[in-house]
Amino acid sequence: MATAKPLEDEVVLDKNVLQRHKKPVCLIVLGMAGSGKTTFVQQLTSRLHARKQPPYVINLDPACREVPYPVNIDIRDTVNYKEVMKQYSLGPNGGIVTSLNLFATKFDQVIKLVEKRSTNTDIAIFDTPGQIEVFTWSASGTIITETLAALFPTVVVYVIDTVRSVSPVTFMSNMLYACSILYKLRLPFIVVMNKIDVVRHDYAMEWMTDFDAFELALSSDSSYNANLSRSLSLTLDEFYKDLTAVGFSAVTGEGFDEFLAAVDAAVVEYETDYCPEHERLQKLNAEAHLKEKSRQRNRFDADFQEEKGSLGISTRRHLSHTSEILLRNRAEDDKIAHKSFRNFMEEQKKKQQSKSNSASS
Ligand SMILES: Nc1nc2c(ncn2[C@@H]2O[C@H](COP(=O)(O)OP(=O)(O)OP(=O)(O)O)[C@@H](O)[C@H]2O)c(=O)[nH]1
């Protein structure tokens, strides 16, 4: 398992993280409700401000009552979550999803604003809704994450409550969730073990590196959940190996330097692993798109040729039939016109004759 080592010289760290990129590093903060995401963002923001490196902060939680940090973009200024619930007759979670969807349609404007700050902001922080699945498994969450990752160095920060995770089964649930997000987003990932001012995170670090220690923690539990956690722990071994985890206290700020070092390493990972993979996938997508386009064109051409053949005969038949009718109609019309003209002339003749008869008598 990778743990970020705090650098001794803070100035060197700042140069590494903050000067290598012309674009800000985007941190997407995720975590279960109550894990401490908002307090974490608050702590991070105030420390960065104290260093005269104010971050650009975006709140993506439409349902939060108040934001305890200076926020640059707030979803609540764009979407009224309660109004959305009322208008679409939705419950709280549906309201959050729909609000996020509405906000995602304007995300290009957020991107422009973050880009504008590129010269004087090194970190952009995105605080997400407490209902984690609303962001991680929604279309808007995916759109937001993928758009950011395509344009900026982007890192997922997964906040875990160290106090609640002392139970091995809860710890395993949290890790499974982290694993599923990592494999879904495939972005550099940092696990922040929060609240270390209450419970140190050493136990969790040990469980991730030593299966026997985790097994021992579960030994008194013979429930189905415990057995499942035991076998899952073996399965997650590979995941743990590449995972970066840092202890943090969102209340005291302990772990801040270690966290920044982890961000620095994650940005390198973004450049060396994510970007080439992203480009490779984009190339593959473009190739597949071209292939599909040419397949459709060939199919259209083939269908057109086929139709042209059969349509030619029927069209000719149709045309000759139509012209026959037209010719027949015109002849009929001529006949009628001719007859009525003859009648008219006859009548005129009769009128003329009767006039001359009366004049002579
Ligand atoms: N002792 C201690 N308490 C913390 C820490 N971080 C957060 N808390 C407390 O944990 C509770 C939840 O914190 P929040 O920051 O609101 O958590 P959240 O994940 O944003 O919660 P949601 O918005 O519901 O998702 C609050 O009472 C915080 O004061 C920490 O590092 N140490």
The ligand as a Gaussian input file, in Angstrom:
#p B3LYP/6-31G(d) Opt

LIG

0 1
 N      -13.454000      14.967000      15.862000
 C      -13.620000      15.179000      14.589000
 N      -14.846000      15.423000      14.117000
 C      -14.972000      15.637000      12.786000
 C      -13.898000      15.619000      11.902000
 N      -14.355000      15.856000      10.658000
 C      -15.666000      16.048000      10.776000
 N      -16.048000      15.919000      12.039000
 C      -17.413000      16.020000      12.563000
 O      -18.215000      15.033000      11.894000
 C      -19.524000      15.536000      11.660000
 C      -19.849000      15.432000      10.195000
 O      -18.978000      16.267000       9.486000
 P      -19.348000      16.894000       8.073000
 O      -18.171000      17.656000       7.605000
 O      -20.649000      17.593000       8.147000
 O      -19.526000      15.569000       7.221000
 P      -20.022000      15.402000       5.736000
 O      -19.380000      14.191000       5.201000
 O      -19.830000      16.666000       4.983000
 O      -21.554000      15.161000       5.972000
 P      -22.725000      15.182000       4.861000
 O      -22.827000      16.595000       4.371000
 O      -23.921000      14.682000       5.599000
 O      -22.287000      14.252000       3.828000
 C      -19.529000      16.971000      12.182000
 O      -20.073000      16.974000      13.452000
 C      -18.064000      17.340000      12.214000
 O      -17.776000      18.296000      13.203000
 C      -12.596000      15.342000      12.441000
 O      -11.589000      15.270000      11.762000
 N      -12.531000      15.129000      13.773000

